[in-house]
Every structure is written in structure tokens, then in C-alpha cells.
Amino acid sequence: MDKAFSTRLDEDLIRQIDRFVKERPISKKRLIELSVRNYLDQIGASNDHEIIDRSFGAWKRKEKPQDTWSQARRAFNKGFSRHTKISNQA
């Protein structure tokens, strides 16, 4: 199933794409698909879930989840109270 994909591109690149597809029997969609796949193959990107391999265990922490949450909440409250003090003084 195809999905819509939207992005902003440089105008010169868009003109190059338009000229390229007018001169050859290929659609813009097919050109972009082939280009992206070629780029990914070139840099060695794969469709596997390597992010899981790279980050495996990152969720394992020595402290309890409640301790992590409490620490983050204290930092948030400290920053929040600092900003409310500044705005109350104004």
C-alpha cells in the first residue's frame, strides 16, 4: 500500500526532477523510490531493526522507575518554579 509523503525540496532540485522525468519513461514517484533505495543501499542501511540492537538494555536502570520519575519531576518543578517567579516579578 502506498502512503502519501510530503516534504519541502529545493526549487532547483524539483526542476531537475521535472526535466528528468519528462525525458525518460519514469514517474516522479518511481524516480524518488529508486533514488532513496539506492542511497540506503549505498550507505549500508538495512530494513532490520538495528536500533533495537544498538539501544538494547538502555531501558535497564539500577534505580527503580519511581526514583527515575521523582528525579525528573523535581527537575521539572525546579525549572517551572524558576520561570513562574520571573513572570510574577514582571
N, C-alpha and C positions, 0 to 999 in steps of 0.2 A: 504494500500500500504506500502510495506517495503521500508526503506531507508537505504543506506549504512552509517555505523557509524564506525569511526576509532579512536583508542586510543592506547597509549603505556601502556603495562602492565608489571609487574614484571615477569621475566622468570620463577620463581618457581610457580607463580600462573598459568601461561599458561600451565606448565607441569601438575599441579593438574587438571586443566580443561580437558586437553587431556586424562589423566588417567580416570577421572570420566566418560567422555562420551564414552570411549571405553568399560567400564564395564557395562554401562547401556544403555537402548534403548532411548537415548535422544540426540538431536543435541546440538552443542555448542550454536547456536542461541537461542534455546529454554531454555537452562540452564541459559544463561545470562538474557533473558527476565524474567524468573521466579525469578531469584535472585534479579534483580533490583526491580521488582514489590513487592516482599516480603519485601525488605528493605524499600521501600517507605511506604508500609502499616504499617510496624513496627514503623517508626518514625512519622507516622500520616500525611504524606504528602498527599495532595489531588489533584485532577485534576482541581479543580476550580481555579479561577483567584484571589487567595488571595493576590497576590502582589498588585493588584488594590485596595483592601480593606486597605492594610497596607500603601499604598502611596497616597491614595485619598486625594486630597487637597494640596499635595506638590507643585503642579503647581500654586496654588493660591498665589500670592505675592502682597504685598502692593504697591510696586513700579511698574511703567509702564514697559513694555517689553523693550522699548528703553533705559530706565535708567539701567536696568539689563545688556543689551548688552553693553552700554557705559562703565559701570564699568568693565566688563570683558575685553573689548577691551583695556582700559587704563592699566590694569594689564598685559595683554599680551604685549603691546607695551613697557611698562617699562622693563619687562624681556627680550624682544627682543633687546632693545637698550643696555641693560647692556651686553649682550653677543656679540653684534657687536662691542662695544667699546673694549672689551677684545681681540677679534680676530683682530681688526685693530691695536692694540698696539703690537701684536706679530710680 
